């Protein structure tokens, strides 16, 4: 039995999966298996994975069911005590699993672990920025206190003990947008995080775009499930309100006034900065223009914090 089970959902990533797999196979810590669920890919993704002969790779193919169902299936098929996640277009530096292992040994009373991630954009690579973390290389942190600017947890830098699923369950398969946010918030209410404060992974960022496809609120995280529990945790309330704000803006852009109103009513306005409170008041056409500006600036490595 391997120490880590590396969980990879795979759907139409022929341009990236080879680089991702090579980054895993080049790890300095080698006690792992790789559980890949090919989620009905229609490109060459499956063929590329099948070209590898490493016996640590376990490949399964299903009909297309979405990333949450795919991750859940991989976790159920995994044999290791720890699940290390990576998406099929992300990248690990060679010491990623070694540093996660060191963090697990240092904080053997914890069940959730992470390293720091960097983000690749069209205009370069920059480190993710988080709130309220110290300069210590190894530290025990609270998800909500450290996620006021960006979540301290990211899929491709996360490792959990398999017993976490017994407490909070698996990824919500009804969500197709923000399923990781939903899972991280559930983690935050039950677990502290063992953090290695160094960059060991890279996330490939693709800026959001507005499209003509139908916007369906039910495919996003239901933040109201946290309504009671967040009342006793101000940091959690703030982080969840920031997520409500982002979703409310999307609802207004797509003309979903009912869900916009419901989300806004749940937000404590004191958890928002002035720019965010102002954005909530702007008409949808102005928000569309600002959203396009935001995407353009992100390609230039400039992030608008208010969004």
C-alpha positions as CSV (number, residue, x, y, z in Angstrom):
1,X,0.0,0.0,0.0
2,X,1.4,3.4,-1.0
3,X,1.6,6.3,1.4
4,X,0.0,8.8,-1.0
5,X,-2.8,8.1,-3.5
6,X,-2.5,10.8,-6.1
7,X,-6.0,11.7,-7.3
8,X,-6.4,12.9,-10.9
9,X,-9.7,13.7,-12.7
10,X,-9.0,13.6,-16.4
11,X,-11.2,15.2,-19.1
12,X,-9.9,16.4,-22.4
13,X,-6.4,17.6,-21.2
14,X,-4.3,16.2,-24.0
15,X,-2.2,19.4,-24.1
16,X,-1.3,19.1,-20.4
17,X,-1.6,15.6,-19.0
18,X,1.9,14.5,-20.1
19,X,3.5,17.4,-18.2
20,X,1.3,16.8,-15.2
21,X,2.1,13.1,-15.1
22,X,5.9,13.7,-15.6
23,X,5.9,16.1,-12.7
24,X,4.4,13.4,-10.5
25,X,6.7,10.7,-11.6
26,X,9.7,13.0,-11.0
27,X,8.9,13.3,-7.3
28,X,11.7,12.8,-4.8
29,X,9.2,11.0,-2.5
30,X,8.3,7.9,-4.4
31,X,5.9,6.0,-2.2
32,X,2.7,6.8,-4.1
33,X,0.2,5.4,-6.5
34,X,-1.6,7.5,-9.2
35,X,-5.3,7.0,-9.5
36,X,-6.6,8.5,-12.8
37,X,-10.2,8.6,-13.7
38,X,-10.7,9.3,-17.4
39,X,-14.0,11.1,-17.4
40,X,-15.1,10.2,-20.9
41,X,-12.4,12.2,-22.7
42,X,-12.9,12.7,-26.4
43,X,-9.4,13.9,-27.2
44,X,-6.1,12.0,-26.9
45,X,-5.9,12.2,-23.1
46,X,-6.6,8.5,-22.6
47,X,-4.1,7.5,-25.3
48,X,-1.4,9.6,-23.7
49,X,-1.9,8.1,-20.2
50,X,-1.9,4.6,-21.7
51,X,1.5,5.2,-23.2
52,X,3.0,5.1,-19.7
53,X,4.2,1.8,-18.3
54,X,4.8,2.8,-14.7
55,X,3.0,0.3,-12.5
56,X,2.1,3.0,-10.0
57,X,-0.5,4.4,-12.4
58,X,-4.0,3.0,-12.0
59,X,-6.3,4.1,-14.8
60,X,-10.1,3.8,-14.9
61,X,-12.5,5.1,-17.6
62,X,-16.1,6.2,-17.0
63,X,-18.7,8.1,-19.0
64,X,-18.6,11.8,-18.5
65,X,-20.0,12.7,-15.0
66,X,-18.1,15.8,-14.0
67,X,-15.1,16.6,-11.9
68,X,-16.7,16.0,-8.5
69,X,-18.0,12.5,-9.3
70,X,-14.6,11.8,-10.9
71,X,-12.6,12.8,-7.8
72,X,-15.0,10.9,-5.5
73,X,-14.6,7.7,-7.6
74,X,-10.8,8.1,-7.5
75,X,-10.9,8.5,-3.7
76,X,-13.0,5.4,-3.3
77,X,-10.6,3.4,-5.5
78,X,-7.5,4.7,-3.7
79,X,-5.6,2.4,-1.4
80,X,-3.3,4.9,0.4
81,X,-4.0,6.5,3.8
82,X,-3.4,10.0,2.3
83,X,-5.0,11.5,-0.8
84,X,-2.9,14.1,-2.7
85,X,-4.9,15.9,-5.3
86,X,-3.8,17.4,-8.6
87,X,-5.7,18.5,-11.7
88,X,-4.7,17.3,-15.1
89,X,-3.4,20.6,-16.2
90,X,-1.4,21.6,-13.1
91,X,2.2,20.9,-12.1
92,X,4.2,19.7,-9.1
93,X,7.8,20.6,-8.4
94,X,9.9,17.6,-7.5
95,X,9.8,18.0,-3.7
96,X,6.0,18.5,-3.5
97,X,5.1,15.1,-2.0
98,X,8.3,15.1,0.1
99,X,7.3,18.4,1.7
100,X,3.7,17.2,2.3
101,X,5.2,14.1,4.0
102,X,7.4,16.2,6.2
103,X,4.4,18.4,7.2
104,X,2.3,15.3,8.0
105,X,5.1,13.9,10.2
106,X,5.4,17.3,11.9
107,X,1.7,17.7,12.5
108,X,0.7,14.1,13.0
109,X,-2.4,15.1,15.0
110,X,-3.9,16.8,11.9
111,X,-5.7,15.4,8.9
112,X,-5.5,18.2,6.3
113,X,-2.3,19.5,4.8
114,X,-1.2,21.9,2.2
115,X,1.7,23.7,0.6
116,X,1.7,27.1,-1.1
117,X,0.9,27.4,-4.8
118,X,2.0,29.6,-7.6
119,X,-0.3,30.7,-10.4
120,X,0.5,30.7,-14.1
121,X,-1.2,33.2,-16.3
122,X,-0.8,34.3,-19.9
123,X,1.5,37.0,-18.7
124,X,3.7,35.1,-16.3
125,X,3.8,33.2,-13.0
126,X,3.2,34.8,-9.5
127,X,2.8,33.3,-6.0
128,X,-0.7,33.1,-4.4
129,X,-1.1,35.6,-1.6
130,X,-2.8,34.7,1.7
131,X,-3.8,36.4,4.9
132,X,-2.4,36.0,8.4
133,X,0.3,33.5,7.8
134,X,3.7,33.9,9.4
135,X,7.2,33.4,8.0
136,X,7.6,30.0,9.7
137,X,8.2,27.2,7.2
138,X,5.9,24.8,9.0
139,X,2.7,26.1,10.8
140,X,-0.7,25.1,11.9
141,X,-3.3,27.4,10.4
142,X,-7.0,28.1,10.3
143,X,-8.6,28.0,6.9
144,X,-10.8,31.1,7.3
145,X,-8.2,33.3,9.0
146,X,-5.7,32.6,6.2
147,X,-8.2,32.8,3.2
148,X,-9.4,36.5,3.3
149,X,-7.6,37.3,0.1
150,X,-7.3,33.8,-1.5
151,X,-8.0,30.4,-0.1
152,X,-5.1,28.8,1.6
153,X,-6.3,25.5,0.2
154,X,-6.0,24.7,-3.5
155,X,-6.8,21.4,-5.1
156,X,-3.3,20.8,-6.5
157,X,-1.5,21.6,-3.3
158,X,-3.9,19.7,-0.9
159,X,-3.5,16.4,0.9
160,X,-6.0,14.9,3.3
161,X,-6.2,11.7,5.4
162,X,-8.8,9.4,4.1
163,X,-10.7,9.6,7.3
164,X,-11.7,13.2,6.4
165,X,-14.3,11.7,4.1
166,X,-15.9,10.0,7.1
167,X,-16.4,13.4,8.8
168,X,-17.4,15.7,5.9
169,X,-18.1,13.3,3.1
170,X,-17.0,13.7,-0.5
171,X,-17.2,16.4,-3.1
172,X,-20.8,17.6,-3.9
173,X,-21.6,16.0,-7.3
174,X,-24.5,18.4,-7.9
175,X,-22.1,21.4,-8.1
176,X,-20.2,22.1,-11.4
177,X,-18.8,25.5,-10.4
178,X,-16.9,26.0,-7.1
179,X,-17.1,22.4,-5.9
180,X,-13.7,22.9,-4.4
181,X,-14.8,26.0,-2.5
182,X,-17.7,24.1,-1.0
183,X,-15.4,21.3,0.1
184,X,-12.8,23.6,1.5
185,X,-15.4,25.5,3.6
186,X,-16.6,22.1,5.0
187,X,-13.0,21.3,5.8
188,X,-12.5,24.6,7.5
189,X,-15.4,24.1,10.0
190,X,-13.9,20.7,11.2
191,X,-10.1,20.8,10.7
192,X,-7.0,22.9,11.2
193,X,-4.4,22.7,8.4
194,X,-0.8,21.7,8.5
195,X,0.9,24.2,6.1
196,X,4.3,24.0,4.5
197,X,5.0,27.6,3.7
198,X,6.8,27.1,0.5
199,X,5.8,26.9,-3.2
200,X,5.7,23.3,-4.5
201,X,2.9,23.4,-7.1
202,X,1.7,25.5,-10.0
203,X,-1.9,26.2,-11.0
204,X,-2.7,27.1,-14.6
205,X,-5.1,30.0,-14.4
206,X,-7.6,30.7,-17.2
207,X,-9.5,34.0,-16.7
208,X,-13.2,33.7,-16.6
209,X,-15.3,34.8,-19.6
210,X,-18.9,35.7,-20.1
211,X,-20.8,33.5,-22.5
212,X,-24.2,33.0,-23.9
213,X,-24.8,29.7,-22.1
214,X,-27.5,29.7,-19.5
215,X,-26.5,30.7,-16.0
216,X,-27.8,28.2,-13.4
217,X,-27.5,29.1,-9.8
218,X,-28.1,25.6,-8.6
219,X,-24.8,24.5,-10.1
220,X,-22.9,26.7,-7.7
221,X,-22.2,26.3,-4.0
222,X,-25.2,26.7,-1.7
223,X,-23.7,29.0,0.9
224,X,-26.9,29.0,3.0
225,X,-26.0,25.5,4.2
226,X,-23.4,27.3,6.4
227,X,-25.9,29.9,7.7
228,X,-26.1,28.6,11.3
229,X,-22.6,27.4,11.8
230,X,-21.0,30.6,10.5
231,X,-22.7,32.8,13.1
232,X,-20.3,31.7,15.7
233,X,-17.2,32.1,13.6
234,X,-16.6,35.7,12.4
235,X,-13.7,34.7,10.1
236,X,-15.8,32.0,8.4
237,X,-18.6,34.5,8.0
238,X,-16.3,36.9,6.3
239,X,-14.8,34.4,3.9
240,X,-18.3,33.0,3.0
241,X,-19.7,36.5,2.6
242,X,-16.8,37.3,0.1
243,X,-17.9,34.2,-1.8
244,X,-21.5,35.3,-1.6
245,X,-20.5,38.7,-3.0
246,X,-18.7,37.1,-6.0
247,X,-21.7,34.9,-6.8
248,X,-24.2,37.8,-6.3
249,X,-22.2,39.8,-8.9
250,X,-22.5,36.9,-11.3
251,X,-26.2,36.6,-10.7
252,X,-26.7,40.3,-11.5
253,X,-24.7,40.0,-14.7
254,X,-26.8,37.1,-15.9
255,X,-30.1,38.7,-14.8
256,X,-30.9,36.3,-11.9
257,X,-32.4,39.0,-9.7
258,X,-34.1,36.6,-7.2
259,X,-30.8,34.8,-6.3
260,X,-29.0,38.1,-6.3
261,X,-31.4,39.5,-3.7
262,X,-31.2,36.4,-1.6
263,X,-27.4,36.4,-1.6
264,X,-27.1,40.1,-0.8
265,X,-29.5,39.8,2.1
266,X,-27.2,37.2,3.7
267,X,-24.1,39.3,3.4
268,X,-22.9,41.4,6.4
269,X,-21.9,44.5,4.5
270,X,-19.1,45.2,7.1
271,X,-17.3,42.2,5.6
272,X,-16.9,44.0,2.3
273,X,-14.6,46.8,1.3
274,X,-16.1,50.0,-0.1
275,X,-15.4,49.0,-3.7
276,X,-17.3,45.7,-3.2
277,X,-20.3,47.5,-1.7
278,X,-20.2,49.9,-4.6
279,X,-20.1,47.1,-7.2
280,X,-23.2,45.6,-5.7
281,X,-25.1,48.8,-6.5
282,X,-24.0,49.1,-10.2
283,X,-26.3,48.1,-13.1
284,X,-25.5,44.9,-14.9
285,X,-24.2,46.5,-18.1
286,X,-21.5,48.3,-16.1
287,X,-20.6,45.1,-14.3
288,X,-20.2,43.3,-17.7
289,X,-17.7,46.0,-18.8
290,X,-15.8,45.8,-15.6
291,X,-15.7,42.0,-15.7
292,X,-14.1,42.2,-19.2
293,X,-11.6,44.8,-17.9
294,X,-10.8,42.5,-15.0
295,X,-10.1,39.6,-17.4
296,X,-7.9,41.8,-19.5
297,X,-5.9,43.0,-16.5
298,X,-5.5,39.5,-15.2
299,X,-3.8,38.5,-18.4
300,X,-1.4,41.3,-17.6
301,X,-0.8,39.9,-14.1
302,X,-2.9,42.7,-12.5
303,X,-5.7,41.5,-10.2
304,X,-8.7,43.6,-9.1
305,X,-9.2,42.7,-5.5
306,X,-12.8,44.0,-5.3
307,X,-13.9,41.1,-7.5
